[in-house]
Amino acid sequence: MLIITRKKGESLMIGEDIEIVVSKIDDGSVKIGINAPKNMSILRKELYDEVEKENKAATKIDICALSKLKKK
């Protein structure tokens, strides 16, 4: 993990086309702006984790349910 210090208005680059800008620092909270290509998905980590969890749950196969379908 890279730890970097930035002040309000400063930014950092990820690759050639993603820029992270510190837009506001207030009472233990930081607002950031992200400039990235429109085709790139940007999600908060907790939302990303939830989507990943739901996707895994959707792909689980219930063996009992499958065997019941086969008997019909």
mmJSON file of the N, C-alpha and C atoms, coordinates in Angstrom:
{"data_MODEL":{"atom_site":{
"group_PDB":["ATOM","ATOM","ATOM","ATOM","ATOM","ATOM","ATOM","ATOM","ATOM","ATOM","ATOM","ATOM","ATOM","ATOM","ATOM","ATOM","ATOM","ATOM","ATOM","ATOM","ATOM","ATOM","ATOM","ATOM","ATOM","ATOM","ATOM","ATOM","ATOM","ATOM","ATOM","ATOM","ATOM","ATOM","ATOM","ATOM","ATOM","ATOM","ATOM","ATOM","ATOM","ATOM","ATOM","ATOM","ATOM","ATOM","ATOM","ATOM","ATOM","ATOM","ATOM","ATOM","ATOM","ATOM","ATOM","ATOM","ATOM","ATOM","ATOM","ATOM","ATOM","ATOM","ATOM","ATOM","ATOM","ATOM","ATOM","ATOM","ATOM","ATOM","ATOM","ATOM","ATOM","ATOM","ATOM","ATOM","ATOM","ATOM","ATOM","ATOM","ATOM","ATOM","ATOM","ATOM","ATOM","ATOM","ATOM","ATOM","ATOM","ATOM","ATOM","ATOM","ATOM","ATOM","ATOM","ATOM","ATOM","ATOM","ATOM","ATOM","ATOM","ATOM","ATOM","ATOM","ATOM","ATOM","ATOM","ATOM","ATOM","ATOM","ATOM","ATOM","ATOM","ATOM","ATOM","ATOM","ATOM","ATOM","ATOM","ATOM","ATOM","ATOM","ATOM","ATOM","ATOM","ATOM","ATOM","ATOM","ATOM","ATOM","ATOM","ATOM","ATOM","ATOM","ATOM","ATOM","ATOM","ATOM","ATOM","ATOM","ATOM","ATOM","ATOM","ATOM","ATOM","ATOM","ATOM","ATOM","ATOM","ATOM","ATOM","ATOM","ATOM","ATOM","ATOM","ATOM","ATOM","ATOM","ATOM","ATOM","ATOM","ATOM","ATOM","ATOM","ATOM","ATOM","ATOM","ATOM","ATOM","ATOM","ATOM","ATOM","ATOM","ATOM","ATOM","ATOM","ATOM","ATOM","ATOM","ATOM","ATOM","ATOM","ATOM","ATOM","ATOM","ATOM","ATOM","ATOM","ATOM","ATOM","ATOM","ATOM","ATOM","ATOM","ATOM","ATOM","ATOM","ATOM","ATOM","ATOM","ATOM","ATOM","ATOM","ATOM","ATOM","ATOM","ATOM","ATOM","ATOM","ATOM","ATOM","ATOM","ATOM","ATOM","ATOM","ATOM"],
"id":[1,2,3,4,5,6,7,8,9,10,11,12,13,14,15,16,17,18,19,20,21,22,23,24,25,26,27,28,29,30,31,32,33,34,35,36,37,38,39,40,41,42,43,44,45,46,47,48,49,50,51,52,53,54,55,56,57,58,59,60,61,62,63,64,65,66,67,68,69,70,71,72,73,74,75,76,77,78,79,80,81,82,83,84,85,86,87,88,89,90,91,92,93,94,95,96,97,98,99,100,101,102,103,104,105,106,107,108,109,110,111,112,113,114,115,116,117,118,119,120,121,122,123,124,125,126,127,128,129,130,131,132,133,134,135,136,137,138,139,140,141,142,143,144,145,146,147,148,149,150,151,152,153,154,155,156,157,158,159,160,161,162,163,164,165,166,167,168,169,170,171,172,173,174,175,176,177,178,179,180,181,182,183,184,185,186,187,188,189,190,191,192,193,194,195,196,197,198,199,200,201,202,203,204,205,206,207,208,209,210,211,212,213,214,215,216],
"type_symbol":["N","C","C","N","C","C","N","C","C","N","C","C","N","C","C","N","C","C","N","C","C","N","C","C","N","C","C","N","C","C","N","C","C","N","C","C","N","C","C","N","C","C","N","C","C","N","C","C","N","C","C","N","C","C","N","C","C","N","C","C","N","C","C","N","C","C","N","C","C","N","C","C","N","C","C","N","C","C","N","C","C","N","C","C","N","C","C","N","C","C","N","C","C","N","C","C","N","C","C","N","C","C","N","C","C","N","C","C","N","C","C","N","C","C","N","C","C","N","C","C","N","C","C","N","C","C","N","C","C","N","C","C","N","C","C","N","C","C","N","C","C","N","C","C","N","C","C","N","C","C","N","C","C","N","C","C","N","C","C","N","C","C","N","C","C","N","C","C","N","C","C","N","C","C","N","C","C","N","C","C","N","C","C","N","C","C","N","C","C","N","C","C","N","C","C","N","C","C","N","C","C","N","C","C","N","C","C","N","C","C","N","C","C","N","C","C"],
"label_atom_id":["N","CA","C","N","CA","C","N","CA","C","N","CA","C","N","CA","C","N","CA","C","N","CA","C","N","CA","C","N","CA","C","N","CA","C","N","CA","C","N","CA","C","N","CA","C","N","CA","C","N","CA","C","N","CA","C","N","CA","C","N","CA","C","N","CA","C","N","CA","C","N","CA","C","N","CA","C","N","CA","C","N","CA","C","N","CA","C","N","CA","C","N","CA","C","N","CA","C","N","CA","C","N","CA","C","N","CA","C","N","CA","C","N","CA","C","N","CA","C","N","CA","C","N","CA","C","N","CA","C","N","CA","C","N","CA","C","N","CA","C","N","CA","C","N","CA","C","N","CA","C","N","CA","C","N","CA","C","N","CA","C","N","CA","C","N","CA","C","N","CA","C","N","CA","C","N","CA","C","N","CA","C","N","CA","C","N","CA","C","N","CA","C","N","CA","C","N","CA","C","N","CA","C","N","CA","C","N","CA","C","N","CA","C","N","CA","C","N","CA","C","N","CA","C","N","CA","C","N","CA","C","N","CA","C","N","CA","C","N","CA","C","N","CA","C","N","CA","C","N","CA","C"],
"label_alt_id":[null,null,null,null,null,null,null,null,null,null,null,null,null,null,null,null,null,null,null,null,null,null,null,null,null,null,null,null,null,null,null,null,null,null,null,null,null,null,null,null,null,null,null,null,null,null,null,null,null,null,null,null,null,null,null,null,null,null,null,null,null,null,null,null,null,null,null,null,null,null,null,null,null,null,null,null,null,null,null,null,null,null,null,null,null,null,null,null,null,null,null,null,null,null,null,null,null,null,null,null,null,null,null,null,null,null,null,null,null,null,null,null,null,null,null,null,null,null,null,null,null,null,null,null,null,null,null,null,null,null,null,null,null,null,null,null,null,null,null,null,null,null,null,null,null,null,null,null,null,null,null,null,null,null,null,null,null,null,null,null,null,null,null,null,null,null,null,null,null,null,null,null,null,null,null,null,null,null,null,null,null,null,null,null,null,null,null,null,null,null,null,null,null,null,null,null,null,null,null,null,null,null,null,null,null,null,null,null,null,null,null,null,null,null,null,null],
"label_comp_id":["MET","MET","MET","LEU","LEU","LEU","ILE","ILE","ILE","ILE","ILE","ILE","THR","THR","THR","ARG","ARG","ARG","LYS","LYS","LYS","LYS","LYS","LYS","GLY","GLY","GLY","GLU","GLU","GLU","SER","SER","SER","LEU","LEU","LEU","MET","MET","MET","ILE","ILE","ILE","GLY","GLY","GLY","GLU","GLU","GLU","ASP","ASP","ASP","ILE","ILE","ILE","GLU","GLU","GLU","ILE","ILE","ILE","VAL","VAL","VAL","VAL","VAL","VAL","SER","SER","SER","LYS","LYS","LYS","ILE","ILE","ILE","ASP","ASP","ASP","ASP","ASP","ASP","GLY","GLY","GLY","SER","SER","SER","VAL","VAL","VAL","LYS","LYS","LYS","ILE","ILE","ILE","GLY","GLY","GLY","ILE","ILE","ILE","ASN","ASN","ASN","ALA","ALA","ALA","PRO","PRO","PRO","LYS","LYS","LYS","ASN","ASN","ASN","MET","MET","MET","SER","SER","SER","ILE","ILE","ILE","LEU","LEU","LEU","ARG","ARG","ARG","LYS","LYS","LYS","GLU","GLU","GLU","LEU","LEU","LEU","TYR","TYR","TYR","ASP","ASP","ASP","GLU","GLU","GLU","VAL","VAL","VAL","GLU","GLU","GLU","LYS","LYS","LYS","GLU","GLU","GLU","ASN","ASN","ASN","LYS","LYS","LYS","ALA","ALA","ALA","ALA","ALA","ALA","THR","THR","THR","LYS","LYS","LYS","ILE","ILE","ILE","ASP","ASP","ASP","ILE","ILE","ILE","CYS","CYS","CYS","ALA","ALA","ALA","LEU","LEU","LEU","SER","SER","SER","LYS","LYS","LYS","LEU","LEU","LEU","LYS","LYS","LYS","LYS","LYS","LYS","LYS","LYS","LYS"],
"label_asym_id":["A","A","A","A","A","A","A","A","A","A","A","A","A","A","A","A","A","A","A","A","A","A","A","A","A","A","A","A","A","A","A","A","A","A","A","A","A","A","A","A","A","A","A","A","A","A","A","A","A","A","A","A","A","A","A","A","A","A","A","A","A","A","A","A","A","A","A","A","A","A","A","A","A","A","A","A","A","A","A","A","A","A","A","A","A","A","A","A","A","A","A","A","A","A","A","A","A","A","A","A","A","A","A","A","A","A","A","A","A","A","A","A","A","A","A","A","A","A","A","A","A","A","A","A","A","A","A","A","A","A","A","A","A","A","A","A","A","A","A","A","A","A","A","A","A","A","A","A","A","A","A","A","A","A","A","A","A","A","A","A","A","A","A","A","A","A","A","A","A","A","A","A","A","A","A","A","A","A","A","A","A","A","A","A","A","A","A","A","A","A","A","A","A","A","A","A","A","A","A","A","A","A","A","A","A","A","A","A","A","A","A","A","A","A","A","A"],
"label_entity_id":["1","1","1","1","1","1","1","1","1","1","1","1","1","1","1","1","1","1","1","1","1","1","1","1","1","1","1","1","1","1","1","1","1","1","1","1","1","1","1","1","1","1","1","1","1","1","1","1","1","1","1","1","1","1","1","1","1","1","1","1","1","1","1","1","1","1","1","1","1","1","1","1","1","1","1","1","1","1","1","1","1","1","1","1","1","1","1","1","1","1","1","1","1","1","1","1","1","1","1","1","1","1","1","1","1","1","1","1","1","1","1","1","1","1","1","1","1","1","1","1","1","1","1","1","1","1","1","1","1","1","1","1","1","1","1","1","1","1","1","1","1","1","1","1","1","1","1","1","1","1","1","1","1","1","1","1","1","1","1","1","1","1","1","1","1","1","1","1","1","1","1","1","1","1","1","1","1","1","1","1","1","1","1","1","1","1","1","1","1","1","1","1","1","1","1","1","1","1","1","1","1","1","1","1","1","1","1","1","1","1","1","1","1","1","1","1"],
"label_seq_id":[1,1,1,2,2,2,3,3,3,4,4,4,5,5,5,6,6,6,7,7,7,8,8,8,9,9,9,10,10,10,11,11,11,12,12,12,13,13,13,14,14,14,15,15,15,16,16,16,17,17,17,18,18,18,19,19,19,20,20,20,21,21,21,22,22,22,23,23,23,24,24,24,25,25,25,26,26,26,27,27,27,28,28,28,29,29,29,30,30,30,31,31,31,32,32,32,33,33,33,34,34,34,35,35,35,36,36,36,37,37,37,38,38,38,39,39,39,40,40,40,41,41,41,42,42,42,43,43,43,44,44,44,45,45,45,46,46,46,47,47,47,48,48,48,49,49,49,50,50,50,51,51,51,52,52,52,53,53,53,54,54,54,55,55,55,56,56,56,57,57,57,58,58,58,59,59,59,60,60,60,61,61,61,62,62,62,63,63,63,64,64,64,65,65,65,66,66,66,67,67,67,68,68,68,69,69,69,70,70,70,71,71,71,72,72,72],
"pdbx_PDB_ins_code":[null,null,null,null,null,null,null,null,null,null,null,null,null,null,null,null,null,null,null,null,null,null,null,null,null,null,null,null,null,null,null,null,null,null,null,null,null,null,null,null,null,null,null,null,null,null,null,null,null,null,null,null,null,null,null,null,null,null,null,null,null,null,null,null,null,null,null,null,null,null,null,null,null,null,null,null,null,null,null,null,null,null,null,null,null,null,null,null,null,null,null,null,null,null,null,null,null,null,null,null,null,null,null,null,null,null,null,null,null,null,null,null,null,null,null,null,null,null,null,null,null,null,null,null,null,null,null,null,null,null,null,null,null,null,null,null,null,null,null,null,null,null,null,null,null,null,null,null,null,null,null,null,null,null,null,null,null,null,null,null,null,null,null,null,null,null,null,null,null,null,null,null,null,null,null,null,null,null,null,null,null,null,null,null,null,null,null,null,null,null,null,null,null,null,null,null,null,null,null,null,null,null,null,null,null,null,null,null,null,null,null,null,null,null,null,null],
"Cartn_x":[0.845,0.0,0.888,0.543,1.245,0.526,1.247,0.703,1.298,0.449,0.911,0.148,0.827,0.209,-0.122,-1.339,-1.792,-2.543,-2.485,-3.24,-4.422,-5.348,-6.504,-6.04,-6.64,-6.297,-5.188,-4.475,-3.42,-4.019,-3.293,-3.814,-2.711,-3.118,-2.17,-2.719,-1.824,-2.199,-2.046,-2.972,-2.877,-2.832,-1.692,-1.51,-1.512,-1.938,-1.941,-3.295,-4.36,-5.684,-6.601,-6.059,-6.871,-6.217,-6.979,-6.481,-7.374,-6.776,-7.476,-7.136,-8.156,-7.962,-8.573,-7.812,-8.343,-9.105,-10.434,-11.221,-11.598,-11.672,-12.036,-11.565,-11.025,-10.629,-11.378,-12.194,-13.046,-13.316,-12.828,-13.198,-13.101,-11.971,-11.761,-12.318,-12.799,-13.363,-12.645,-12.467,-11.805,-12.724,-12.936,-13.691,-12.685,-12.884,-11.981,-12.781,-12.126,-12.696,-11.879,-12.553,-11.875,-12.154,-11.096,-11.199,-10.699,-11.6,-11.249,-12.082,-11.655,-12.445,-13.862,-14.846,-16.243,-16.513,-15.708,-15.945,-15.397,-14.756,-14.193,-15.211,-15.457,-16.38,-15.66,-16.302,-15.735,-16.787,-16.453,-17.38,-16.701,-17.498,-16.984,-16.681,-15.662,-15.218,-16.342,-17.133,-18.199,-19.266,-19.53,-20.482,-19.895,-18.622,-17.933,-17.994,-17.718,-17.761,-19.159,-20.187,-21.565,-21.934,-21.544,-21.809,-21.104,-19.86,-19.104,-19.785,-20.251,-20.94,-22.227,-23.005,-24.244,-23.969,-22.917,-22.562,-22.175,-21.417,-21.028,-22.258,-23.167,-24.376,-25.244,-25.277,-26.099,-25.553,-24.274,-23.685,-23.65,-24.02,-24.053,-25.212,-24.963,-25.981,-26.485,-27.781,-28.405,-28.6,-27.775,-27.803,-29.169,-29.778,-31.093,-32.137,-32.116,-33.075,-32.855,-31.622,-31.331,-31.821,-31.634,-32.084,-33.609,-34.304,-35.773,-36.224,-35.539,-35.885,-35.678,-34.654,-34.315,-35.376,-35.998,-36.983,-38.277,-38.557,-39.833,-39.888],
"Cartn_y":[-1.178,0.0,1.238,2.18,3.46,4.45,5.071,6.131,7.439,8.399,9.666,10.809,11.89,13.065,14.065,14.556,15.566,16.649,17.857,18.976,19.266,20.105,20.496,21.06,20.589,21.056,20.246,19.433,18.602,17.291,16.637,15.4,14.372,13.186,12.139,11.415,10.796,10.101,8.597,7.853,6.4,6.082,5.599,5.396,6.739,6.722,7.959,8.649,7.943,8.518,8.561,8.335,8.446,9.451,10.487,11.518,11.568,11.533,11.655,13.025,13.84,15.216,15.367,15.931,16.245,17.554,17.521,18.734,19.427,18.668,19.294,18.421,19.057,18.373,19.059,18.282,18.904,17.944,18.262,17.561,16.037,15.535,14.096,13.447,14.231,13.713,14.333,13.552,14.046,13.815,14.849,14.692,14.619,13.616,13.464,13.49,13.941,13.893,12.912,12.194,11.205,11.51,11.778,11.941,10.653,9.939,8.652,8.474,7.589,7.317,6.861,7.252,6.932,5.428,4.666,3.222,2.493,3.21,2.602,2.68,1.539,1.478,1.949,2.852,3.344,3.131,2.306,2.004,2.219,2.622,2.648,1.209,1.008,-0.336,-1.159,-0.553,-1.32,-1.751,-0.929,-1.304,-2.393,-2.267,-3.284,-4.636,-4.651,-5.893,-6.499,-5.671,-6.146,-6.745,-6.092,-6.613,-7.951,-8.036,-9.284,-10.407,-10.095,-11.082,-11.569,-10.641,-11.0,-11.838,-11.5,-12.274,-13.702,-13.859,-15.205,-15.997,-15.355,-16.036,-16.455,-15.626,-15.932,-17.107,-17.389,-18.473,-19.796,-19.798,-21.046,-21.902,-23.165,-24.08,-24.93,-24.96,-25.789,-27.186,-28.132,-29.499,-30.147,-29.937,-30.526,-30.006,-28.721,-28.136,-28.695,-28.903,-29.458,-30.897,-31.674,-33.073,-33.158,-32.237,-32.208,-31.862,-30.944,-30.581,-31.75,-32.52,-33.647,-34.748,-34.914,-35.968,-35.704,-34.471,-34.12,-34.573],
"Cartn_z":[0.0,0.0,0.0,-0.835,-0.891,0.02,0.909,1.766,1.268,0.957,0.401,1.062,1.318,1.915,0.818,0.821,-0.143,0.614,0.126,0.682,-0.23,0.271,-0.529,-1.868,-2.938,-4.278,-4.943,-4.173,-4.753,-5.254,-6.133,-6.711,-6.857,-7.278,-7.636,-8.851,-9.589,-10.812,-10.624,-11.187,-11.265,-12.752,-13.186,-14.62,-15.332,-16.578,-17.373,-17.406,-16.998,-17.217,-15.995,-14.8,-13.586,-12.648,-12.299,-11.389,-10.158,-8.984,-7.708,-7.143,-6.888,-6.416,-5.025,-4.092,-2.76,-2.895,-2.696,-2.892,-1.593,-0.483,0.789,1.938,2.968,4.19,5.328,6.057,7.057,8.211,9.386,10.616,10.51,10.088,10.009,8.762,7.823,6.587,5.395,4.359,3.16,1.969,1.169,-0.072,-1.206,-2.061,-3.194,-4.489,-5.531,-6.869,-7.687,-8.563,-9.384,-10.847,-11.588,-13.037,-13.667,-14.337,-14.939,-16.204,-17.088,-18.288,-17.925,-18.716,-18.429,-18.424,-19.146,-19.201,-17.972,-17.065,-15.863,-14.728,-14.092,-12.968,-11.695,-10.957,-9.7,-8.615,-7.636,-6.549,-5.212,-4.206,-2.839,-2.437,-1.612,-1.239,-0.628,0.273,0.914,-0.089,-1.098,-2.142,-3.034,-3.369,-4.165,-3.463,-2.15,-1.378,-1.389,-1.274,-1.281,-2.64,-3.708,-5.057,-5.249,-4.812,-4.931,-4.133,-2.943,-2.106,-2.79,-3.333,-4.025,-5.27,-5.999,-7.195,-6.831,-5.753,-5.313,-4.878,-4.162,-3.704,-4.893,-5.927,-7.098,-7.899,-7.778,-8.561,-7.819,-6.537,-5.787,-6.29,-6.448,-6.948,-5.797,-5.637,-4.62,-5.206,-4.775,-5.299,-5.081,-3.921,-3.653,-4.637,-4.892,-5.832,-7.22,-7.631,-8.943,-9.056,-8.007,-8.056,-8.133,-7.483,-7.561,-8.973,-9.618,-10.991,-11.935,-11.709,-12.578,-12.497,-11.33,-11.135,-11.884,-12.201,-12.858,-14.28],
"occupancy":[1.0,1.0,1.0,1.0,1.0,1.0,1.0,1.0,1.0,1.0,1.0,1.0,1.0,1.0,1.0,1.0,1.0,1.0,1.0,1.0,1.0,1.0,1.0,1.0,1.0,1.0,1.0,1.0,1.0,1.0,1.0,1.0,1.0,1.0,1.0,1.0,1.0,1.0,1.0,1.0,1.0,1.0,1.0,1.0,1.0,1.0,1.0,1.0,1.0,1.0,1.0,1.0,1.0,1.0,1.0,1.0,1.0,1.0,1.0,1.0,1.0,1.0,1.0,1.0,1.0,1.0,1.0,1.0,1.0,1.0,1.0,1.0,1.0,1.0,1.0,1.0,1.0,1.0,1.0,1.0,1.0,1.0,1.0,1.0,1.0,1.0,1.0,1.0,1.0,1.0,1.0,1.0,1.0,1.0,1.0,1.0,1.0,1.0,1.0,1.0,1.0,1.0,1.0,1.0,1.0,1.0,1.0,1.0,1.0,1.0,1.0,1.0,1.0,1.0,1.0,1.0,1.0,1.0,1.0,1.0,1.0,1.0,1.0,1.0,1.0,1.0,1.0,1.0,1.0,1.0,1.0,1.0,1.0,1.0,1.0,1.0,1.0,1.0,1.0,1.0,1.0,1.0,1.0,1.0,1.0,1.0,1.0,1.0,1.0,1.0,1.0,1.0,1.0,1.0,1.0,1.0,1.0,1.0,1.0,1.0,1.0,1.0,1.0,1.0,1.0,1.0,1.0,1.0,1.0,1.0,1.0,1.0,1.0,1.0,1.0,1.0,1.0,1.0,1.0,1.0,1.0,1.0,1.0,1.0,1.0,1.0,1.0,1.0,1.0,1.0,1.0,1.0,1.0,1.0,1.0,1.0,1.0,1.0,1.0,1.0,1.0,1.0,1.0,1.0,1.0,1.0,1.0,1.0,1.0,1.0,1.0,1.0,1.0,1.0,1.0,1.0],
"B_iso_or_equiv":[0.0,0.0,0.0,0.0,0.0,0.0,0.0,0.0,0.0,0.0,0.0,0.0,0.0,0.0,0.0,0.0,0.0,0.0,0.0,0.0,0.0,0.0,0.0,0.0,0.0,0.0,0.0,0.0,0.0,0.0,0.0,0.0,0.0,0.0,0.0,0.0,0.0,0.0,0.0,0.0,0.0,0.0,0.0,0.0,0.0,0.0,0.0,0.0,0.0,0.0,0.0,0.0,0.0,0.0,0.0,0.0,0.0,0.0,0.0,0.0,0.0,0.0,0.0,0.0,0.0,0.0,0.0,0.0,0.0,0.0,0.0,0.0,0.0,0.0,0.0,0.0,0.0,0.0,0.0,0.0,0.0,0.0,0.0,0.0,0.0,0.0,0.0,0.0,0.0,0.0,0.0,0.0,0.0,0.0,0.0,0.0,0.0,0.0,0.0,0.0,0.0,0.0,0.0,0.0,0.0,0.0,0.0,0.0,0.0,0.0,0.0,0.0,0.0,0.0,0.0,0.0,0.0,0.0,0.0,0.0,0.0,0.0,0.0,0.0,0.0,0.0,0.0,0.0,0.0,0.0,0.0,0.0,0.0,0.0,0.0,0.0,0.0,0.0,0.0,0.0,0.0,0.0,0.0,0.0,0.0,0.0,0.0,0.0,0.0,0.0,0.0,0.0,0.0,0.0,0.0,0.0,0.0,0.0,0.0,0.0,0.0,0.0,0.0,0.0,0.0,0.0,0.0,0.0,0.0,0.0,0.0,0.0,0.0,0.0,0.0,0.0,0.0,0.0,0.0,0.0,0.0,0.0,0.0,0.0,0.0,0.0,0.0,0.0,0.0,0.0,0.0,0.0,0.0,0.0,0.0,0.0,0.0,0.0,0.0,0.0,0.0,0.0,0.0,0.0,0.0,0.0,0.0,0.0,0.0,0.0,0.0,0.0,0.0,0.0,0.0,0.0],
"pdbx_formal_charge":[null,null,null,null,null,null,null,null,null,null,null,null,null,null,null,null,null,null,null,null,null,null,null,null,null,null,null,null,null,null,null,null,null,null,null,null,null,null,null,null,null,null,null,null,null,null,null,null,null,null,null,null,null,null,null,null,null,null,null,null,null,null,null,null,null,null,null,null,null,null,null,null,null,null,null,null,null,null,null,null,null,null,null,null,null,null,null,null,null,null,null,null,null,null,null,null,null,null,null,null,null,null,null,null,null,null,null,null,null,null,null,null,null,null,null,null,null,null,null,null,null,null,null,null,null,null,null,null,null,null,null,null,null,null,null,null,null,null,null,null,null,null,null,null,null,null,null,null,null,null,null,null,null,null,null,null,null,null,null,null,null,null,null,null,null,null,null,null,null,null,null,null,null,null,null,null,null,null,null,null,null,null,null,null,null,null,null,null,null,null,null,null,null,null,null,null,null,null,null,null,null,null,null,null,null,null,null,null,null,null,null,null,null,null,null,null],
"auth_seq_id":[1,1,1,2,2,2,3,3,3,4,4,4,5,5,5,6,6,6,7,7,7,8,8,8,9,9,9,10,10,10,11,11,11,12,12,12,13,13,13,14,14,14,15,15,15,16,16,16,17,17,17,18,18,18,19,19,19,20,20,20,21,21,21,22,22,22,23,23,23,24,24,24,25,25,25,26,26,26,27,27,27,28,28,28,29,29,29,30,30,30,31,31,31,32,32,32,33,33,33,34,34,34,35,35,35,36,36,36,37,37,37,38,38,38,39,39,39,40,40,40,41,41,41,42,42,42,43,43,43,44,44,44,45,45,45,46,46,46,47,47,47,48,48,48,49,49,49,50,50,50,51,51,51,52,52,52,53,53,53,54,54,54,55,55,55,56,56,56,57,57,57,58,58,58,59,59,59,60,60,60,61,61,61,62,62,62,63,63,63,64,64,64,65,65,65,66,66,66,67,67,67,68,68,68,69,69,69,70,70,70,71,71,71,72,72,72],
"auth_comp_id":["MET","MET","MET","LEU","LEU","LEU","ILE","ILE","ILE","ILE","ILE","ILE","THR","THR","THR","ARG","ARG","ARG","LYS","LYS","LYS","LYS","LYS","LYS","GLY","GLY","GLY","GLU","GLU","GLU","SER","SER","SER","LEU","LEU","LEU","MET","MET","MET","ILE","ILE","ILE","GLY","GLY","GLY","GLU","GLU","GLU","ASP","ASP","ASP","ILE","ILE","ILE","GLU","GLU","GLU","ILE","ILE","ILE","VAL","VAL","VAL","VAL","VAL","VAL","SER","SER","SER","LYS","LYS","LYS","ILE","ILE","ILE","ASP","ASP","ASP","ASP","ASP","ASP","GLY","GLY","GLY","SER","SER","SER","VAL","VAL","VAL","LYS","LYS","LYS","ILE","ILE","ILE","GLY","GLY","GLY","ILE","ILE","ILE","ASN","ASN","ASN","ALA","ALA","ALA","PRO","PRO","PRO","LYS","LYS","LYS","ASN","ASN","ASN","MET","MET","MET","SER","SER","SER","ILE","ILE","ILE","LEU","LEU","LEU","ARG","ARG","ARG","LYS","LYS","LYS","GLU","GLU","GLU","LEU","LEU","LEU","TYR","TYR","TYR","ASP","ASP","ASP","GLU","GLU","GLU","VAL","VAL","VAL","GLU","GLU","GLU","LYS","LYS","LYS","GLU","GLU","GLU","ASN","ASN","ASN","LYS","LYS","LYS","ALA","ALA","ALA","ALA","ALA","ALA","THR","THR","THR","LYS","LYS","LYS","ILE","ILE","ILE","ASP","ASP","ASP","ILE","ILE","ILE","CYS","CYS","CYS","ALA","ALA","ALA","LEU","LEU","LEU","SER","SER","SER","LYS","LYS","LYS","LEU","LEU","LEU","LYS","LYS","LYS","LYS","LYS","LYS","LYS","LYS","LYS"],
"auth_asym_id":["A","A","A","A","A","A","A","A","A","A","A","A","A","A","A","A","A","A","A","A","A","A","A","A","A","A","A","A","A","A","A","A","A","A","A","A","A","A","A","A","A","A","A","A","A","A","A","A","A","A","A","A","A","A","A","A","A","A","A","A","A","A","A","A","A","A","A","A","A","A","A","A","A","A","A","A","A","A","A","A","A","A","A","A","A","A","A","A","A","A","A","A","A","A","A","A","A","A","A","A","A","A","A","A","A","A","A","A","A","A","A","A","A","A","A","A","A","A","A","A","A","A","A","A","A","A","A","A","A","A","A","A","A","A","A","A","A","A","A","A","A","A","A","A","A","A","A","A","A","A","A","A","A","A","A","A","A","A","A","A","A","A","A","A","A","A","A","A","A","A","A","A","A","A","A","A","A","A","A","A","A","A","A","A","A","A","A","A","A","A","A","A","A","A","A","A","A","A","A","A","A","A","A","A","A","A","A","A","A","A","A","A","A","A","A","A"],
"auth_atom_id":["N","CA","C","N","CA","C","N","CA","C","N","CA","C","N","CA","C","N","CA","C","N","CA","C","N","CA","C","N","CA","C","N","CA","C","N","CA","C","N","CA","C","N","CA","C","N","CA","C","N","CA","C","N","CA","C","N","CA","C","N","CA","C","N","CA","C","N","CA","C","N","CA","C","N","CA","C","N","CA","C","N","CA","C","N","CA","C","N","CA","C","N","CA","C","N","CA","C","N","CA","C","N","CA","C","N","CA","C","N","CA","C","N","CA","C","N","CA","C","N","CA","C","N","CA","C","N","CA","C","N","CA","C","N","CA","C","N","CA","C","N","CA","C","N","CA","C","N","CA","C","N","CA","C","N","CA","C","N","CA","C","N","CA","C","N","CA","C","N","CA","C","N","CA","C","N","CA","C","N","CA","C","N","CA","C","N","CA","C","N","CA","C","N","CA","C","N","CA","C","N","CA","C","N","CA","C","N","CA","C","N","CA","C","N","CA","C","N","CA","C","N","CA","C","N","CA","C","N","CA","C","N","CA","C","N","CA","C","N","CA","C","N","CA","C","N","CA","C","N","CA","C"],
"pdbx_PDB_model_num":[1,1,1,1,1,1,1,1,1,1,1,1,1,1,1,1,1,1,1,1,1,1,1,1,1,1,1,1,1,1,1,1,1,1,1,1,1,1,1,1,1,1,1,1,1,1,1,1,1,1,1,1,1,1,1,1,1,1,1,1,1,1,1,1,1,1,1,1,1,1,1,1,1,1,1,1,1,1,1,1,1,1,1,1,1,1,1,1,1,1,1,1,1,1,1,1,1,1,1,1,1,1,1,1,1,1,1,1,1,1,1,1,1,1,1,1,1,1,1,1,1,1,1,1,1,1,1,1,1,1,1,1,1,1,1,1,1,1,1,1,1,1,1,1,1,1,1,1,1,1,1,1,1,1,1,1,1,1,1,1,1,1,1,1,1,1,1,1,1,1,1,1,1,1,1,1,1,1,1,1,1,1,1,1,1,1,1,1,1,1,1,1,1,1,1,1,1,1,1,1,1,1,1,1,1,1,1,1,1,1,1,1,1,1,1,1]
}}}
